[in-house]
Amino acid sequence: KDTPVVMGAISDPIGAKLVTNLKHPTGNVTGTSNQVPIADAVKLIQTVTPQTKTVGILYASSEDNSVSQVKNFSKAAQKAGLKVKTYAVPSTNEITTTMNVISKEVDALWIPQDNTIASAFTTVVSIANSNKLPIYPSVDTMLKEGGLASVYQSQHQLGVETGKIAVQILKGKKVADIPIKVVDTGSPAVNLKVAQQLGVTISDSVLKDAKKSGLVIK
């Protein structure tokens, strides 16, 4: 109640019951909220792998942030004409078994910003690669570890923005006077090494956008 709390990169702070209003923080909590650019992610999947008809989503059922992202992505993907299958795991222990099922049921895999999945991402990549399944993660670190393409949000930059808010509080500004900073844009990125492994051709337009404002991994 007395010590200000600064949250960093919380996708759904209201759903997580940290605040009740983004513009006027309550409960002595403020900070940054990262809203994954869902529509851009769906468009990227259809552009990079146009043969995709069914998209799988792997996430941790225990993470409120993931649940809200899955809901929004499912809605956007279905609107774009894609079929969506969701796969929730309670912990990392079930990832291997779940991935073996996923690889046989979907054409591509989208992963939200999820700490549980991130901690076992090497397992996800290993099984996906064995089955030639493209992965579309939501953060740059996962892309570097084996994702195919992403409209990512830089975890580093989110940390910088969060730090700026902490500085305001340390200088005496009241938490209630600092709105939650919502980051809802992302940058295109591709992993050319993974694309080659999967036999996926990255179009010139996607590559150009990634080189211009995002990230290209060779």
Buried (B, 14 or more C-beta within 10 A) or exposed (E): EEEBEBBBBBBBBBEBEBBEEBEEBEEBBBBBBBBBBBBBBBBBBBBBBEEBEEBBBBBBBBBBBBBBBBBBBBEBBEEEEBEBBBBBBEEBEBBBEBBEEBBEEBBBBBBBBBEBBBEBBEBBBEBBBEEEBBBBBBBBBBBBBBBBBBBBBBBEBBEEBBEEBBEBBEEEBEBEEBEBBEBEEBBBBBBBEBBEEBEBEBEEEBBEBBEEEBBBBE
